[in-house]
């Protein structure tokens, strides 16, 4: 790893963390083959680590959306927020789950020109509008999603992923979280 997990706050030693955090980090390392820096950054505040990852797990495991859609939302929102960490880390996941080596850059730079279905474009338009102009969200935005087959629960999930990653993007900026080198090549 060429960059530390974050530059503005100390990165804790994993061996000194509470047992549950050590276990979660070890599980992630076993699954991914490396420890994503977001785990090390959030370990700075153990209670927030627990809350952050519990909510993240709920968003990706208990949803009406497929995993490719979740990752596409994250990358489009992170692109709108200029979040390097999430664009790189979740860009890798978007490439993997969408089975498309070019999708991440398309979404991060301009989701409106990305090679996605009209339904997914409507989903991404909604997520980016909720990010950039939340006060302008209206019933017509919900109706457009319904017309593309999204249920009320799916619309809630789109909004929840969007809101969570607006928080995540801001924390990544605050801490100057750095993406792991491994993410750059995944899904290519």
C-alpha positions as CSV (number, residue, x, y, z in Angstrom):
1,X,0.0,0.0,0.0
2,X,1.6,3.3,-1.1
3,X,-0.7,5.6,0.8
4,X,-1.9,5.4,4.5
5,X,-5.6,4.7,5.2
6,X,-6.1,8.4,5.9
7,X,-3.9,11.4,6.4
8,X,-5.7,13.7,8.8
9,X,-6.3,11.4,11.7
10,X,-4.2,8.6,13.2
11,X,-4.7,5.1,11.9
12,X,-5.0,2.7,14.8
13,X,-3.0,-0.5,15.1
14,X,-5.4,-3.4,14.4
15,X,-3.9,-5.4,17.2
16,X,-5.0,-2.8,19.7
17,X,-8.6,-2.6,18.6
18,X,-11.6,-4.2,20.4
19,X,-12.0,-7.9,19.5
20,X,-15.1,-7.4,17.4
21,X,-13.4,-4.9,15.2
22,X,-10.4,-7.1,14.8
23,X,-12.7,-10.0,13.8
24,X,-14.6,-7.9,11.2
25,X,-11.3,-6.6,9.8
26,X,-9.9,-10.1,9.6
27,X,-13.1,-11.3,7.8
28,X,-12.8,-8.6,5.3
29,X,-9.2,-9.3,4.7
30,X,-10.0,-13.0,4.2
31,X,-12.8,-12.1,1.7
32,X,-11.0,-9.4,-0.3
33,X,-7.3,-10.5,0.1
34,X,-6.5,-7.1,1.7
35,X,-7.9,-4.7,4.3
36,X,-9.9,-1.9,2.6
37,X,-8.7,1.4,4.1
38,X,-12.2,2.4,5.1
39,X,-12.0,-0.3,7.8
40,X,-8.8,1.1,9.2
41,X,-10.0,4.7,9.0
42,X,-13.3,4.1,10.8
43,X,-11.5,2.0,13.4
44,X,-10.3,5.4,14.7
45,X,-13.7,5.6,16.4
46,X,-14.8,2.1,17.3
47,X,-18.4,2.9,18.1
48,X,-18.8,4.7,14.8
49,X,-17.1,1.8,13.0
50,X,-19.7,-0.6,14.4
51,X,-22.6,1.7,13.4
52,X,-21.2,2.5,10.0
53,X,-20.7,-1.1,9.0
54,X,-23.9,-2.4,10.5
55,X,-25.9,0.2,8.4
56,X,-23.7,-0.6,5.3
57,X,-24.5,-4.3,5.7
58,X,-28.2,-3.6,6.0
59,X,-28.1,-1.5,2.8
60,X,-26.4,-4.1,0.7
61,X,-27.9,-7.3,2.2
62,X,-31.5,-6.4,2.8
63,X,-32.6,-4.5,-0.3
64,X,-34.8,-4.5,-3.3
65,X,-31.9,-3.5,-5.5
66,X,-29.3,-5.8,-7.0
67,X,-25.7,-5.4,-6.0
68,X,-24.7,-3.8,-9.4
69,X,-27.4,-1.2,-8.9
70,X,-26.1,-0.4,-5.4
71,X,-22.6,0.0,-6.6
72,X,-23.7,2.2,-9.5
73,X,-25.5,4.5,-7.2
74,X,-22.5,4.7,-4.9
75,X,-20.2,5.6,-7.8
76,X,-22.6,8.1,-9.4
77,X,-23.1,9.9,-6.0
78,X,-19.4,9.7,-5.2
79,X,-18.7,11.2,-8.6
80,X,-21.0,14.1,-7.9
81,X,-19.3,14.6,-4.6
82,X,-15.7,14.2,-6.0
83,X,-14.9,11.4,-3.5
84,X,-11.7,9.7,-4.6
85,X,-11.9,6.9,-2.1
86,X,-15.5,5.8,-3.0
87,X,-15.0,6.3,-6.7
88,X,-12.0,4.0,-6.7
89,X,-13.1,1.4,-4.1
90,X,-16.8,1.2,-5.2
91,X,-15.8,1.7,-8.8
92,X,-13.9,-1.6,-8.5
93,X,-17.1,-3.2,-7.0
94,X,-19.3,-1.7,-9.8
95,X,-17.0,-3.2,-12.4
96,X,-17.2,-6.6,-10.8
97,X,-20.9,-6.7,-10.1
98,X,-21.9,-5.1,-13.4
99,X,-19.3,-7.3,-15.2
100,X,-18.3,-4.2,-17.1
101,X,-14.6,-2.9,-17.0
102,X,-15.6,0.6,-18.1
103,X,-18.7,1.3,-16.1
104,X,-17.0,3.0,-13.1
105,X,-15.3,5.7,-15.0
106,X,-18.5,6.4,-17.0
107,X,-20.6,6.7,-13.8
108,X,-18.0,8.8,-11.9
109,X,-17.5,11.3,-14.7
110,X,-21.1,11.7,-15.9
111,X,-23.8,9.1,-15.1
112,X,-26.0,10.6,-17.7
113,X,-23.8,9.3,-20.5
114,X,-23.0,5.9,-19.0
115,X,-23.9,2.8,-20.9
116,X,-26.8,1.7,-18.7
117,X,-30.5,0.9,-19.2
118,X,-33.1,3.6,-19.1
119,X,-34.4,2.2,-15.8
120,X,-30.9,2.4,-14.2
121,X,-30.5,5.9,-15.7
122,X,-33.7,7.0,-14.0
123,X,-32.4,5.4,-10.7
124,X,-29.1,7.3,-11.1
125,X,-30.8,10.5,-12.0
126,X,-32.8,10.3,-8.8
127,X,-29.7,9.5,-6.7
128,X,-27.7,12.4,-8.1
129,X,-30.6,14.8,-7.8
130,X,-31.1,13.7,-4.2
131,X,-27.4,14.5,-3.7
132,X,-27.2,17.8,-5.5
133,X,-30.7,19.3,-5.3
134,X,-32.5,17.4,-2.6
135,X,-35.1,20.2,-2.1
136,X,-36.2,19.8,-5.7
137,X,-37.1,16.1,-5.4
138,X,-40.8,15.8,-6.2
139,X,-43.6,13.4,-7.0
140,X,-42.6,13.4,-10.7
141,X,-39.2,11.9,-9.7
142,X,-40.9,9.1,-7.8
143,X,-43.3,8.5,-10.7
144,X,-40.5,8.2,-13.1
145,X,-38.9,5.4,-11.0
146,X,-42.3,3.7,-10.7
147,X,-42.7,3.8,-14.5
148,X,-39.3,2.0,-14.7
149,X,-40.5,-0.8,-12.4
150,X,-39.1,0.4,-9.1
151,X,-41.3,-0.5,-6.1
152,X,-41.8,1.9,-3.1
153,X,-39.3,-0.2,-1.1
154,X,-36.8,0.0,-4.0
155,X,-37.2,3.7,-4.1
156,X,-36.6,3.8,-0.3
157,X,-33.4,1.7,-0.9
158,X,-32.2,4.0,-3.6
159,X,-32.6,7.0,-1.3
160,X,-31.0,5.2,1.6
161,X,-27.9,4.2,-0.3
162,X,-27.7,7.7,-1.7
163,X,-28.0,9.3,1.8
164,X,-25.5,6.9,3.4
165,X,-22.9,7.5,0.7
166,X,-23.3,11.3,0.9
167,X,-22.3,10.8,4.6
168,X,-19.5,8.4,3.7
169,X,-18.2,10.7,1.0
170,X,-18.0,13.6,3.4
171,X,-16.2,11.5,6.0
172,X,-13.7,10.3,3.4
173,X,-13.1,14.0,2.5
174,X,-12.8,14.9,6.2
175,X,-10.2,12.2,6.9
176,X,-8.6,12.3,3.5
177,X,-9.1,8.5,3.1
178,X,-6.9,7.0,0.5
179,X,-8.0,4.1,-1.7
180,X,-5.9,0.9,-1.6
181,X,-3.8,0.3,-4.6
182,X,-5.5,-3.0,-5.1
183,X,-8.8,-1.4,-5.9
184,X,-7.5,0.3,-9.1
185,X,-7.1,-3.0,-10.9
186,X,-10.1,-5.0,-9.7
187,X,-12.7,-5.8,-12.3
188,X,-10.6,-4.8,-15.3
